[in-house]
Each structure stands twice: as C-alpha cells, then as structure tokens.
C-alpha cells in the first residue's frame, strides 16, 4: 500500500509539473515576441519527436512485430490528426483555430507522457530505486517544458475567455503520466510502449509541420528569422533540461 502511495505522489509530481507554464497563455503577444516564443514551442516539439523516436527505436530490436506495431500506429496517428484538423479548422476564427491546435498538441504530448508513466510504474515495480529517482526528476523537468507548446497557440489571440479550456488541455497532456504509471505497476509491456510512442510521434509531427508552415506563410522574412532563432533555442533548452538528471 505504501508503495502505491509513493507511486501516486511521484507520478502526480511528474504529471502536473506541466502546469508551471499555464500562466504564460494569459499574456497576449504580437510581432517579434510572438514569433520567438512560437519558435521556442516548435523547437520543444521537434526535440520531443527526436527523443521519442530514439527511445522507441532501441525497443524494436529488429523485431518485425514490434516494427509493425510502430509504423502502423504512427501512420494512422499522423493521418488521423490531419483529417481531424481539416474538419475543424476550415473557415474558423483565430480562437477556434488556437483551440484545435492546442488540443492536438495536448493529445500528442499526453500519449507520450503515458509511456513515461509506464517507465515510472515499471521501475518501481521492479525495485529499480537507483533508476527511479533520476527518472522522476528528469521527467518532471521535461514536463515543465512540454506545457509551453500547449499554451503557444493562444499567445497571439489571448485566452481570457478560454481559461478553463486551456486548463483542460494541460490536464489532458499531463494526466496520462499518472494513468500510465498505475497501469505499468500492474502490467508492463514493451508493445504497449511502442504503440503509444508511435501514436504520440504521429500527432506531434503533424502539429510541428503545421506550425512551421504557418510561420512561413504568415510572416515576413525578418519575423521568420526570429522564429528560426526560437526553434534553435527551444531545441537547446529541452536538450539541456534532459541532461540535468
């Protein structure tokens, strides 16, 4: 019983550290500052894609079955988010567009955080205490950065009327960590990790590409340069955060 309480507390810390960046969405931005912060958010997503792929690839171990369980969910996730986005964003207002993008980002990050939860619960169940503490610290710091892309679609439009909606998006992105840790405490499965990582990567890749296309389409060259600098900053920040543990 005490071990379950310990698991719940550690997983909750990781899951809801994502809320640290929640207040950032309530500061309406424009021009260069918006492009910089939007670029940072995109840089974080790009790093997550690389991180998810590198972590999942090592699990495949040249297994045809695991490779199938990776590529099929990845393709389905990418095109699924594409179809959903196409139906939701055609001819809508900036506010509704921001809500849809934030939702897709939250779902992608949530799927990835579910697999992080699997790692926490599995480590505790196997008694890997030397691995568990650095893992929790590292994932907590990473989750702080992951909250920023969820807020980024609202940085230009503001979100005063959607405070509750954005809070739900943060909870959607963070809570799967807690669910995954409780599930893996009972049942750990490599195929499960592969499938959810693939689903997460498909969603995050779709959003990252859409964000970059938006930067190119809706900004002049000087603002585009600011966004590119932001992308590099986002990648570096996330890389350094992952080095800290």
C-alpha positions in Angstrom: 0.0 0.0 0.0 2.8 2.4 0.9 4.5 1.7 -2.5 1.3 2.6 -4.3 1.1 5.9 -2.4 4.7 6.6 -3.3 3.9 5.8 -6.9 0.9 8.1 -6.9 2.9 11.0 -5.4 5.8 10.7 -7.8 3.6 10.3 -10.8 1.5 13.3 -9.8 4.6 15.4 -9.5 5.7 14.5 -13.0 2.2 14.7 -14.5 1.3 18.1 -13.2 4.6 19.9 -13.4 3.3 20.7 -16.9 1.1 23.3 -15.2 4.1 25.6 -14.5 3.7 27.3 -17.9 -0.1 27.7 -17.6 0.1 31.4 -16.7 2.1 32.2 -19.8 -1.0 31.9 -22.0 -2.7 34.9 -20.4 -0.2 37.4 -21.8 -1.3 38.4 -25.3 1.7 38.8 -27.6 2.3 40.2 -31.1 5.1 40.6 -33.6 8.6 39.5 -32.8 7.9 38.3 -29.3 5.1 36.0 -30.5 7.3 34.6 -33.3 10.2 34.0 -30.8 8.0 32.2 -28.3 6.2 30.2 -31.0 9.5 29.2 -32.4 10.6 28.0 -28.9 7.4 25.9 -28.7 8.1 24.4 -32.1 11.7 23.6 -31.1 10.5 21.8 -28.0 8.2 19.7 -30.2 11.0 18.9 -32.6 13.2 17.7 -29.8 10.3 15.6 -28.4 10.0 13.9 -31.8 13.7 13.0 -31.8 13.5 11.9 -28.2 10.5 9.6 -28.8 12.0 8.1 -31.9 15.4 7.4 -30.4 13.8 5.8 -27.3 11.4 3.7 -29.3 13.9 2.6 -31.9 16.0 0.8 -29.3 13.0 -1.2 -28.2 12.2 -2.5 -31.7 15.4 -4.8 -31.6 14.9 -5.8 -35.3 11.6 -7.4 -34.4 9.1 -7.5 -37.4 6.2 -7.5 -35.0 7.4 -4.5 -32.9 8.3 -2.7 -36.1 4.8 -3.2 -37.4 3.4 -2.0 -34.1 5.4 1.1 -34.5 4.9 2.1 -38.2 1.1 1.4 -38.4 0.1 3.4 -35.4 2.4 6.2 -36.4 0.8 6.5 -39.9 -2.7 6.2 -38.5 -2.0 8.9 -35.9 -0.5 11.3 -38.4 -3.3 11.0 -40.9 -5.9 10.8 -38.2 -4.8 14.2 -36.8 -4.6 15.5 -40.4 -8.3 14.6 -41.1 -9.5 15.9 -37.7 -7.7 19.2 -38.2 -9.0 19.5 -41.7 -12.6 19.2 -40.5 -12.1 21.5 -37.5 -10.1 24.5 -38.8 -11.6 25.2 -42.2 -13.0 28.8 -42.1 -13.0 29.1 -38.3 -11.9 32.1 -36.2 -8.4 32.5 -34.8 -9.7 31.5 -31.3 -11.2 28.2 -32.6 -8.1 27.5 -34.6 -6.0 28.0 -31.5 -8.2 25.7 -29.5 -7.9 22.9 -32.1 -4.1 23.2 -32.4 -3.8 23.2 -28.6 -6.0 20.1 -28.4 -3.9 18.2 -30.9 -0.7 19.2 -29.1 -2.2 18.1 -25.8 -3.2 14.7 -27.2 0.2 14.1 -28.7 2.1 15.1 -25.5 -0.4 13.1 -23.4 0.2 9.9 -25.4 4.0 10.4 -25.0 3.5 11.1 -21.2 1.5 7.9 -20.9 4.6 5.9 -21.9 6.7 7.9 -19.5 4.3 6.9 -16.8 4.8 3.3 -17.9 8.5 3.7 -17.2 7.9 5.1 -13.7 5.5 2.4 -12.6 7.6 -0.4 -14.2 10.8 0.9 -12.5 9.1 0.9 -9.1 7.5 -2.5 -9.6 10.9 -4.0 -10.4 12.6 -2.3 -7.5 14.9 -0.1 -9.6 15.3 2.6 -7.0 18.6 3.9 -8.4 16.9 4.5 -11.7 13.6 5.7 -10.4 14.7 9.0 -8.7 16.7 10.3 -11.6 13.9 9.3 -13.9 11.3 11.2 -11.9 13.5 14.3 -11.7 14.3 14.2 -15.4 10.6 13.7 -16.4 9.4 16.4 -14.1 11.8 19.0 -15.7 10.9 17.8 -19.1 7.2 18.1 -18.4 7.7 21.7 -17.4 8.9 22.5 -20.9 6.2 20.4 -22.6 3.5 22.6 -21.2 4.7 25.6 -23.3 3.7 24.2 -26.7 0.1 23.7 -25.3 -0.1 27.4 -24.5 1.6 28.6 -27.6 -1.4 28.7 -30.0 -3.0 31.2 -27.6 0.0 33.6 -27.3 -1.3 35.7 -30.2 -5.0 35.7 -29.7 -5.1 35.7 -25.9 -7.2 33.2 -23.9 -9.0 35.2 -21.3 -12.3 33.6 -22.2 -10.8 30.1 -22.5 -9.0 29.7 -19.2 -11.0 26.6 -18.3 -10.5 25.1 -21.7 -6.7 25.6 -21.6 -6.6 24.1 -18.1 -8.3 21.0 -19.5 -5.7 20.9 -22.3 -2.9 20.9 -19.7 -4.6 18.2 -17.7 -5.1 16.2 -20.9 -1.3 16.5 -21.6 -0.2 15.7 -18.1 -2.6 13.2 -16.5 -1.7 10.2 -18.8 1.6 10.1 -16.9 -0.3 9.1 -13.8 -2.5 6.7 -15.6 0.5 5.0 -17.3 2.4 4.6 -14.1 -0.6 2.9 -12.3 -1.1 0.6 -15.3 2.5 -0.4 -15.6 2.7 -1.1 -11.8 0.3 -4.0 -12.6 1.3 -4.8 -16.2 4.4 -3.7 -18.0 4.5 -4.3 -21.8 7.1 -3.3 -24.4 4.5 -3.5 -27.3 2.3 -1.1 -25.3 5.1 1.4 -25.0 5.9 1.1 -28.8 2.3 1.7 -29.8 1.7 4.7 -27.6 5.1 6.3 -28.6 4.2 5.8 -32.3 0.8 7.4 -31.8 2.4 10.3 -29.9 5.1 10.8 -32.6 2.5 10.9 -35.4 0.4 13.6 -33.6 3.4 15.7 -32.6 5.0 15.5 -36.0 1.7 16.7 -37.7 1.5 19.7 -35.3 5.1 20.6 -35.7 4.8 20.6 -39.5 1.6 22.7 -39.4 3.2 25.2 -37.0 6.2 25.6 -39.3 4.1 26.1 -42.4 2.1 28.7 -40.5 5.4 30.6 -39.6 6.5 30.6 -43.2 3.1 31.6 -44.7 2.0 34.3 -42.3 5.2 36.2 -41.5 7.7 38.3 -43.4 11.4 37.4 -43.6 12.5 39.3 -40.5 9.9 37.7 -38.3 10.7 34.3 -39.9 14.3 34.7 -38.8 13.2 35.4 -35.3 11.1 32.2 -35.3 14.0 30.2 -36.6 16.1 31.5 -33.7 13.3 30.5 -31.4 13.3 27.0 -32.8 17.0 26.6 -32.1 16.5 28.0 -28.5 13.7 25.5 -27.9 15.8 22.6 -29.0 18.7 23.7 -26.9 16.6 24.3 -23.8 14.9 20.9 -24.0 18.3 19.2 -24.6 19.8 20.9 -21.6 16.8 20.0 -19.4 17.2 16.4 -20.4 20.9 16.5 -19.4 20.3 17.8 -15.9 19.5 14.4 -14.1 
